[in-house]
């Protein structure tokens, strides 16, 4: 009952975008249970091409889910978007991000399926059906990495870093596909969603004042994957970026120098928006607070060491007393022996 009340409270605090998305996913899942409805609403790569040209499935295939398990995953993730991404971006930007990531995922997954059919001549790849917001979930993992890369989630059995969330999402989807909880198209959609979301957030998302994208070092494509793969991915991404610049699909980052600044030369980079500056400020404050707390703990432990008497100190005192006592007894015995001799 408490879980239901908590869910209802979280749903009431979200915007119309999140509420409509959740209602649409539940509604179209129920519609998809009707015989023949899922085939009509889901995406089939070959049916996107002429003469069928079923382009509406790019939208309906985004919100119809094949299984209830997918629905139970989608709802809390959308609520997390309403709690963290929507206050930072706004409802319209969040809707734009979901739309671009979702439709881009369906197009890219369809292209991968047709390319795999061209190589393998496997007709199941030509007529494969897929749907859902798995690609959007992969894109949301990229968005969380962008806004809170240093945040950690303590699961008691393991600590997860937000910056590892995209690759972890991909691994989980692969594992669920291997054990047949997901279809084999789900990991492909997650990977395509990660790629589409990163391209949009890296180069095209508007931050106002003519600033687009996020060219910060912690958000390059290699940072989405484990360190062992990063040198290889950086080499590939550098070549692809040069190709995209040559075709005019994106621009080289431009550095501007404000020589007339009163204190020092000011350098501005694309993507260095106030949100990024605020993120860096919070990171610096967090590091400073951790350092101060460690210094306080160290000074407190030093004071305790000075004020409290340890067992070793007591043993040394007892030994010194016993040694002094034995030396006094020896002197007294020597005196008695001398007196006896004199007598």
C-alpha positions as a Markdown table, in Angstrom:
| # | Residue | x | y | z |
|---|---|---|---|---|
| 1 | Unk | 0.0 | 0.0 | 0.0 |
| 2 | Unk | 2.8 | 2.4 | 0.8 |
| 3 | Unk | 4.4 | 1.6 | -2.6 |
| 4 | Unk | 1.2 | 2.5 | -4.3 |
| 5 | Unk | 0.8 | 5.7 | -2.4 |
| 6 | Unk | 4.4 | 6.6 | -3.2 |
| 7 | Unk | 3.9 | 5.9 | -6.9 |
| 8 | Unk | 0.7 | 8.0 | -6.9 |
| 9 | Unk | 2.5 | 10.9 | -5.2 |
| 10 | Unk | 5.4 | 10.7 | -7.7 |
| 11 | Unk | 3.0 | 10.6 | -10.6 |
| 12 | Unk | 1.1 | 13.7 | -9.3 |
| 13 | Unk | 4.3 | 15.7 | -9.1 |
| 14 | Unk | 5.2 | 15.1 | -12.7 |
| 15 | Unk | 4.3 | 17.2 | -15.7 |
| 16 | Unk | 1.8 | 16.4 | -18.5 |
| 17 | Unk | 4.6 | 15.0 | -20.6 |
| 18 | Unk | 5.4 | 12.2 | -18.2 |
| 19 | Unk | 1.8 | 11.5 | -17.3 |
| 20 | Unk | 0.9 | 11.3 | -21.0 |
| 21 | Unk | 3.8 | 9.0 | -21.8 |
| 22 | Unk | 3.0 | 6.6 | -19.0 |
| 23 | Unk | -0.7 | 6.5 | -19.9 |
| 24 | Unk | 0.2 | 6.0 | -23.6 |
| 25 | Unk | 2.5 | 3.1 | -22.9 |
| 26 | Unk | -0.1 | 1.3 | -20.7 |
| 27 | Unk | -2.9 | 2.0 | -23.2 |
| 28 | Unk | -1.0 | 0.8 | -26.3 |
| 29 | Unk | 0.2 | -2.3 | -24.4 |
| 30 | Unk | -3.5 | -3.2 | -23.8 |
| 31 | Unk | -4.3 | -2.4 | -27.5 |
| 32 | Unk | -1.4 | -4.6 | -28.5 |
| 33 | Unk | -3.0 | -7.6 | -26.8 |
| 34 | Unk | -5.7 | -7.6 | -29.5 |
| 35 | Unk | -4.8 | -10.2 | -32.1 |
| 36 | Unk | -3.1 | -8.6 | -35.1 |
| 37 | Unk | -2.8 | -5.2 | -33.4 |
| 38 | Unk | 0.8 | -5.5 | -32.4 |
| 39 | Unk | 1.9 | -6.5 | -35.9 |
| 40 | Unk | 0.1 | -3.4 | -37.2 |
| 41 | Unk | 1.6 | -1.0 | -34.6 |
| 42 | Unk | 5.1 | -2.4 | -34.3 |
| 43 | Unk | 8.1 | -1.6 | -36.6 |
| 44 | Unk | 9.0 | -3.9 | -39.4 |
| 45 | Unk | 12.1 | -2.6 | -41.3 |
| 46 | Unk | 10.9 | -3.9 | -44.7 |
| 47 | Unk | 7.5 | -2.3 | -44.3 |
| 48 | Unk | 9.0 | 1.1 | -43.9 |
| 49 | Unk | 10.2 | 1.0 | -47.5 |
| 50 | Unk | 8.0 | 1.5 | -50.5 |
| 51 | Unk | 5.4 | 0.4 | -51.6 |
| 52 | Unk | 4.2 | -0.2 | -48.0 |
| 53 | Unk | 5.8 | 2.9 | -46.5 |
| 54 | Unk | 4.3 | 2.4 | -43.0 |
| 55 | Unk | 6.0 | 5.5 | -41.5 |
| 56 | Unk | 3.4 | 5.8 | -38.7 |
| 57 | Unk | 5.0 | 2.8 | -37.0 |
| 58 | Unk | 8.0 | 5.0 | -36.2 |
| 59 | Unk | 5.6 | 6.7 | -33.6 |
| 60 | Unk | 3.3 | 3.8 | -32.6 |
| 61 | Unk | 6.2 | 1.4 | -32.4 |
| 62 | Unk | 7.8 | 3.7 | -29.9 |
| 63 | Unk | 5.0 | 3.5 | -27.4 |
| 64 | Unk | 3.7 | -0.1 | -27.8 |
| 65 | Unk | 5.4 | -2.7 | -25.7 |
| 66 | Unk | 5.5 | -6.4 | -26.4 |
| 67 | Unk | 5.5 | -7.6 | -22.7 |
| 68 | Unk | 4.3 | -6.4 | -19.3 |
| 69 | Unk | 7.9 | -6.7 | -18.1 |
| 70 | Unk | 8.9 | -3.9 | -20.4 |
| 71 | Unk | 6.0 | -1.8 | -19.1 |
| 72 | Unk | 7.1 | -2.3 | -15.5 |
| 73 | Unk | 10.6 | -1.1 | -16.4 |
| 74 | Unk | 9.4 | 1.9 | -18.5 |
| 75 | Unk | 7.2 | 3.5 | -15.8 |
| 76 | Unk | 9.7 | 4.0 | -13.0 |
| 77 | Unk | 12.3 | 5.2 | -15.5 |
| 78 | Unk | 9.9 | 7.8 | -16.9 |
| 79 | Unk | 9.2 | 8.9 | -13.3 |
| 80 | Unk | 12.9 | 9.4 | -12.7 |
| 81 | Unk | 13.0 | 11.6 | -15.8 |
| 82 | Unk | 10.3 | 13.7 | -14.4 |
| 83 | Unk | 12.1 | 14.0 | -11.1 |
| 84 | Unk | 15.6 | 14.8 | -12.4 |
| 85 | Unk | 15.7 | 15.7 | -16.1 |
| 86 | Unk | 12.6 | 17.7 | -16.4 |
| 87 | Unk | 13.4 | 20.3 | -13.7 |
| 88 | Unk | 16.8 | 20.9 | -15.4 |
| 89 | Unk | 15.7 | 20.8 | -19.1 |
| 90 | Unk | 12.0 | 21.7 | -19.0 |
| 91 | Unk | 9.0 | 19.6 | -20.2 |
| 92 | Unk | 9.3 | 20.6 | -23.9 |
| 93 | Unk | 13.0 | 19.8 | -24.1 |
| 94 | Unk | 12.5 | 16.5 | -22.4 |
| 95 | Unk | 9.7 | 15.7 | -24.9 |
| 96 | Unk | 12.0 | 16.7 | -27.7 |
| 97 | Unk | 14.8 | 14.5 | -26.3 |
| 98 | Unk | 12.5 | 11.4 | -26.0 |
| 99 | Unk | 11.1 | 12.0 | -29.5 |
| 100 | Unk | 14.5 | 12.4 | -31.2 |
| 101 | Unk | 16.0 | 9.5 | -29.3 |
| 102 | Unk | 13.0 | 7.2 | -29.9 |
| 103 | Unk | 12.6 | 7.9 | -33.6 |
| 104 | Unk | 16.3 | 7.9 | -34.2 |
| 105 | Unk | 16.6 | 4.5 | -32.5 |
| 106 | Unk | 13.9 | 3.0 | -34.6 |
| 107 | Unk | 15.5 | 4.3 | -37.8 |
| 108 | Unk | 19.0 | 3.2 | -36.8 |
| 109 | Unk | 17.8 | -0.2 | -35.6 |
| 110 | Unk | 15.9 | -0.7 | -38.9 |
| 111 | Unk | 19.1 | 0.2 | -40.8 |
| 112 | Unk | 21.1 | -2.3 | -38.8 |
| 113 | Unk | 18.5 | -5.0 | -39.4 |
| 114 | Unk | 18.5 | -4.4 | -43.2 |
| 115 | Unk | 22.3 | -4.3 | -43.2 |
| 116 | Unk | 22.5 | -7.6 | -41.3 |
| 117 | Unk | 20.0 | -9.1 | -43.8 |
| 118 | Unk | 22.2 | -7.9 | -46.7 |
| 119 | Unk | 25.2 | -9.7 | -45.2 |
| 120 | Unk | 23.6 | -12.9 | -43.9 |
| 121 | Unk | 20.6 | -13.3 | -46.3 |
| 122 | Unk | 18.6 | -14.3 | -43.3 |
| 123 | Unk | 14.9 | -13.4 | -44.0 |
| 124 | Unk | 14.0 | -13.3 | -40.3 |
| 125 | Unk | 16.1 | -10.1 | -40.1 |
| 126 | Unk | 14.2 | -8.6 | -43.1 |
| 127 | Unk | 10.8 | -9.2 | -41.4 |
| 128 | Unk | 11.8 | -8.8 | -37.8 |
| 129 | Unk | 9.4 | -6.8 | -35.5 |
| 130 | Unk | 10.5 | -4.6 | -32.7 |
| 131 | Unk | 9.0 | -1.9 | -30.5 |
| 132 | Unk | 9.2 | -0.1 | -27.2 |
| 133 | Unk | 11.3 | 2.6 | -25.6 |
| 134 | Unk | 14.4 | 0.5 | -24.9 |
| 135 | Unk | 16.4 | 3.0 | -27.0 |
| 136 | Unk | 15.0 | 5.9 | -25.0 |
| 137 | Unk | 16.1 | 4.1 | -21.8 |
| 138 | Unk | 19.6 | 3.9 | -23.2 |
| 139 | Unk | 19.5 | 7.6 | -24.1 |
| 140 | Unk | 18.2 | 8.5 | -20.6 |
| 141 | Unk | 21.3 | 6.7 | -19.1 |
| 142 | Unk | 23.5 | 8.9 | -21.3 |
| 143 | Unk | 21.6 | 12.0 | -20.1 |
| 144 | Unk | 22.1 | 11.1 | -16.4 |
| 145 | Unk | 25.8 | 10.5 | -17.1 |
| 146 | Unk | 26.0 | 14.0 | -18.5 |
| 147 | Unk | 24.3 | 15.9 | -15.7 |
| 148 | Unk | 25.6 | 13.9 | -12.7 |
| 149 | Unk | 28.7 | 12.0 | -13.7 |
| 150 | Unk | 30.3 | 11.9 | -10.2 |
| 151 | Unk | 27.2 | 10.7 | -8.4 |
| 152 | Unk | 27.1 | 7.2 | -6.9 |
| 153 | Unk | 24.3 | 4.8 | -6.1 |
| 154 | Unk | 24.8 | 2.5 | -3.2 |
| 155 | Unk | 23.0 | -0.8 | -3.7 |
| 156 | Unk | 24.6 | -2.3 | -0.5 |
| 157 | Unk | 26.0 | -5.2 | -2.5 |
| 158 | Unk | 27.8 | -2.9 | -5.0 |
| 159 | Unk | 28.3 | 0.8 | -5.6 |
| 160 | Unk | 27.3 | 2.0 | -9.1 |
| 161 | Unk | 28.7 | 5.2 | -10.6 |
| 162 | Unk | 26.4 | 7.2 | -12.8 |
| 163 | Unk | 29.1 | 7.7 | -15.4 |
| 164 | Unk | 29.1 | 3.9 | -15.9 |
| 165 | Unk | 25.3 | 3.7 | -16.3 |
| 166 | Unk | 25.1 | 3.6 | -20.2 |
| 167 | Unk | 27.4 | 0.6 | -20.5 |
| 168 | Unk | 25.8 | -1.1 | -17.5 |
| 169 | Unk | 22.3 | -0.6 | -19.2 |
| 170 | Unk | 23.7 | -2.2 | -22.3 |
| 171 | Unk | 25.1 | -5.2 | -20.3 |
| 172 | Unk | 21.8 | -5.7 | -18.5 |
| 173 | Unk | 19.8 | -5.7 | -21.7 |
| 174 | Unk | 22.3 | -8.2 | -23.2 |
| 175 | Unk | 21.9 | -10.5 | -20.2 |
| 176 | Unk | 18.1 | -10.3 | -20.2 |
| 177 | Unk | 18.2 | -11.1 | -23.9 |
| 178 | Unk | 20.4 | -14.2 | -23.4 |
| 179 | Unk | 18.0 | -15.6 | -20.8 |
| 180 | Unk | 15.1 | -14.9 | -23.2 |
| 181 | Unk | 13.4 | -12.2 | -21.0 |
| 182 | Unk | 14.0 | -9.7 | -23.9 |
| 183 | Unk | 14.2 | -10.4 | -27.6 |
| 184 | Unk | 17.5 | -10.1 | -29.3 |
| 185 | Unk | 16.4 | -6.7 | -30.8 |
| 186 | Unk | 16.4 | -5.0 | -27.4 |
| 187 | Unk | 20.2 | -4.8 | -26.9 |
| 188 | Unk | 20.5 | -3.4 | -30.4 |
| 189 | Unk | 17.8 | -0.8 | -29.6 |
| 190 | Unk | 19.6 | 0.2 | -26.3 |
| 191 | Unk | 22.9 | 0.6 | -28.2 |
| 192 | Unk | 21.3 | 2.6 | -30.9 |
| 193 | Unk | 19.6 | 4.8 | -28.3 |
| 194 | Unk | 22.9 | 5.4 | -26.6 |
| 195 | Unk | 24.5 | 6.5 | -29.9 |
| 196 | Unk | 21.6 | 8.8 | -30.9 |
| 197 | Unk | 21.3 | 10.4 | -27.5 |
| 198 | Unk | 25.0 | 11.0 | -27.2 |
| 199 | Unk | 25.1 | 12.6 | -30.7 |
| 200 | Unk | 22.2 | 14.9 | -29.8 |
| 201 | Unk | 23.5 | 15.9 | -26.4 |
| 202 | Unk | 27.1 | 16.3 | -27.6 |
| 203 | Unk | 26.5 | 18.4 | -30.7 |
| 204 | Unk | 22.9 | 19.7 | -31.1 |
| 205 | Unk | 21.1 | 20.3 | -27.8 |
| 206 | Unk | 20.5 | 24.0 | -27.3 |
| 207 | Unk | 21.6 | 25.7 | -24.1 |
| 208 | Unk | 20.7 | 29.2 | -25.0 |
| 209 | Unk | 22.9 | 32.2 | -26.1 |
| 210 | Unk | 23.9 | 30.3 | -29.2 |
| 211 | Unk | 25.5 | 27.5 | -27.3 |
| 212 | Unk | 24.9 | 24.0 | -28.5 |
| 213 | Unk | 26.0 | 20.6 | -27.3 |
| 214 | Unk | 28.4 | 19.7 | -24.6 |
| 215 | Unk | 32.1 | 19.5 | -25.6 |
| 216 | Unk | 33.4 | 18.8 | -22.1 |
| 217 | Unk | 36.1 | 16.2 | -21.8 |
| 218 | Unk | 34.1 | 14.0 | -19.4 |
| 219 | Unk | 31.4 | 13.5 | -22.0 |
| 220 | Unk | 33.4 | 12.2 | -25.0 |
| 221 | Unk | 32.2 | 9.0 | -26.6 |
| 222 | Unk | 35.0 | 6.9 | -25.1 |
| 223 | Unk | 33.8 | 7.8 | -21.6 |
| 224 | Unk | 30.6 | 5.8 | -22.2 |
| 225 | Unk | 32.6 | 2.5 | -22.2 |
| 226 | Unk | 35.2 | 0.8 | -20.0 |
| 227 | Unk | 38.7 | 2.2 | -19.9 |
| 228 | Unk | 40.2 | -0.8 | -21.8 |
| 229 | Unk | 38.1 | 0.2 | -24.9 |
| 230 | Unk | 38.6 | 3.9 | -24.7 |
| 231 | Unk | 41.9 | 4.3 | -26.8 |
| 232 | Unk | 40.4 | 2.3 | -29.6 |
| 233 | Unk | 37.1 | 4.2 | -29.5 |
| 234 | Unk | 38.8 | 7.6 | -29.3 |
| 235 | Unk | 40.7 | 6.8 | -32.5 |
| 236 | Unk | 37.5 | 5.8 | -34.3 |
| 237 | Unk | 35.5 | 8.8 | -33.0 |
| 238 | Unk | 38.2 | 11.3 | -34.0 |
| 239 | Unk | 38.1 | 10.0 | -37.6 |
| 240 | Unk | 34.3 | 10.0 | -37.7 |
| 241 | Unk | 34.2 | 13.5 | -36.2 |
| 242 | Unk | 36.5 | 14.8 | -38.9 |
| 243 | Unk | 34.3 | 13.1 | -41.6 |
| 244 | Unk | 31.1 | 14.8 | -40.1 |
| 245 | Unk | 32.9 | 18.2 | -40.1 |
| 246 | Unk | 33.9 | 17.7 | -43.7 |
| 247 | Unk | 30.3 | 17.0 | -44.7 |
| 248 | Unk | 29.0 | 19.9 | -42.6 |
| 249 | Unk | 26.9 | 17.8 | -40.2 |
| 250 | Unk | 28.7 | 19.4 | -37.2 |
| 251 | Unk | 31.3 | 22.1 | -36.6 |
| 252 | Unk | 34.7 | 22.1 | -35.0 |
| 253 | Unk | 34.6 | 23.6 | -31.4 |
| 254 | Unk | 35.5 | 27.3 | -31.5 |
| 255 | Unk | 37.5 | 28.9 | -28.7 |
| 256 | Unk | 36.9 | 32.6 | -28.1 |
| 257 | Unk | 39.3 | 34.8 | -26.1 |
| 258 | Unk | 38.1 | 37.9 | -24.3 |
| 259 | Unk | 41.2 | 39.9 | -24.3 |
| 260 | Unk | 39.4 | 42.9 | -22.8 |
| 261 | Unk | 38.6 | 41.1 | -19.6 |
| 262 | Unk | 39.7 | 43.2 | -16.6 |
| 263 | Unk | 41.4 | 40.4 | -14.6 |
| 264 | Unk | 42.6 | 37.7 | -17.0 |
| 265 | Unk | 41.9 | 36.3 | -20.5 |
| 266 | Unk | 38.5 | 34.6 | -20.6 |
| 267 | Unk | 38.2 | 31.4 | -22.6 |
| 268 | Unk | 34.8 | 30.1 | -23.5 |
| 269 | Unk | 34.1 | 26.7 | -25.1 |
| 270 | Unk | 31.0 | 25.3 | -26.6 |
| 271 | Unk | 29.1 | 23.4 | -24.0 |
| 272 | Unk | 30.5 | 25.5 | -21.1 |
| 273 | Unk | 27.0 | 26.6 | -20.0 |
| 274 | Unk | 26.0 | 27.6 | -16.5 |
| 275 | Unk | 24.8 | 24.1 | -15.7 |
| 276 | Unk | 28.2 | 22.7 | -16.4 |
| 277 | Unk | 29.8 | 25.4 | -14.3 |
| 278 | Unk | 27.4 | 24.6 | -11.5 |
| 279 | Unk | 28.2 | 20.9 | -11.7 |
| 280 | Unk | 31.9 | 21.7 | -11.4 |
| 281 | Unk | 31.3 | 23.9 | -8.5 |
| 282 | Unk | 29.3 | 21.2 | -6.6 |
| 283 | Unk | 32.1 | 18.7 | -7.4 |
| 284 | Unk | 34.7 | 21.1 | -5.9 |
| 285 | Unk | 32.6 | 21.8 | -2.8 |
| 286 | Unk | 32.0 | 18.0 | -2.3 |
| 287 | Unk | 35.8 | 17.4 | -2.5 |
| 288 | Unk | 36.5 | 20.2 | -0.1 |
| 289 | Unk | 33.9 | 18.9 | 2.4 |
| 290 | Unk | 35.3 | 15.4 | 2.3 |
| 291 | Unk | 38.8 | 16.8 | 2.9 |
| 292 | Unk | 37.7 | 18.9 | 5.9 |
| 293 | Unk | 35.8 | 15.9 | 7.4 |
| 294 | Unk | 38.9 | 13.8 | 7.1 |
| 295 | Unk | 41.0 | 16.5 | 8.8 |
| 296 | Unk | 38.5 | 16.7 | 11.6 |
| 297 | Unk | 38.5 | 13.0 | 12.1 |
| 298 | Unk | 42.2 | 12.9 | 12.1 |
| 299 | Unk | 42.5 | 15.7 | 14.7 |
| 300 | Unk | 39.8 | 14.1 | 16.8 |
| 301 | Unk | 41.7 | 10.8 | 16.8 |
| 302 | Unk | 45.0 | 12.6 | 17.7 |
| 303 | Unk | 43.2 | 14.3 | 20.7 |
| 304 | Unk | 41.9 | 10.9 | 21.9 |
| 305 | Unk | 45.3 | 9.4 | 21.6 |
| 306 | Unk | 46.7 | 12.2 | 23.8 |
| 307 | Unk | 44.0 | 12.2 | 26.4 |
| 308 | Unk | 43.3 | 8.5 | 26.9 |
| 309 | Unk | 45.7 | 6.2 | 28.7 |
| 310 | Unk | 46.4 | 3.0 | 26.7 |
| 311 | Unk | 47.1 | -0.4 | 28.1 |
| 312 | Unk | 50.7 | -0.2 | 26.9 |
| 313 | Unk | 51.2 | 2.9 | 29.1 |
| 314 | Unk | 49.8 | 1.1 | 32.1 |
| 315 | Unk | 52.1 | -1.9 | 31.6 |
| 316 | Unk | 55.1 | 0.4 | 31.3 |
| 317 | Unk | 54.1 | 2.2 | 34.5 |
| 318 | Unk | 53.8 | -1.2 | 36.4 |
| 319 | Unk | 57.1 | -2.4 | 35.0 |
| 320 | Unk | 58.9 | 0.8 | 36.0 |
| 321 | Unk | 57.4 | 0.6 | 39.5 |
| 322 | Unk | 58.4 | -3.0 | 39.9 |
| 323 | Unk | 61.9 | -2.3 | 38.6 |
| 324 | Unk | 62.2 | 0.7 | 41.0 |
| 325 | Unk | 60.9 | -1.5 | 43.8 |
| 326 | Unk | 63.4 | -4.3 | 43.2 |
| 327 | Unk | 66.3 | -1.7 | 43.0 |
| 328 | Unk | 65.2 | -0.3 | 46.4 |
| 329 | Unk | 65.1 | -3.8 | 47.9 |
| 330 | Unk | 68.6 | -4.5 | 46.5 |
| 331 | Unk | 69.9 | -1.4 | 48.1 |
| 332 | Unk | 68.3 | -2.2 | 51.4 |
| 333 | Unk | 69.8 | -5.7 | 51.3 |
| 334 | Unk | 73.2 | -4.4 | 50.5 |
| 335 | Unk | 73.0 | -2.0 | 53.5 |
| 336 | Unk | 72.0 | -4.9 | 55.8 |
| 337 | Unk | 74.9 | -7.0 | 54.6 |
| 338 | Unk | 77.3 | -4.1 | 55.2 |
| 339 | Unk | 76.0 | -3.7 | 58.7 |
| 340 | Unk | 76.4 | -7.4 | 59.4 |
| 341 | Unk | 80.0 | -7.4 | 58.2 |
| 342 | Unk | 80.8 | -4.4 | 60.4 |
| 343 | Unk | 79.4 | -6.2 | 63.4 |
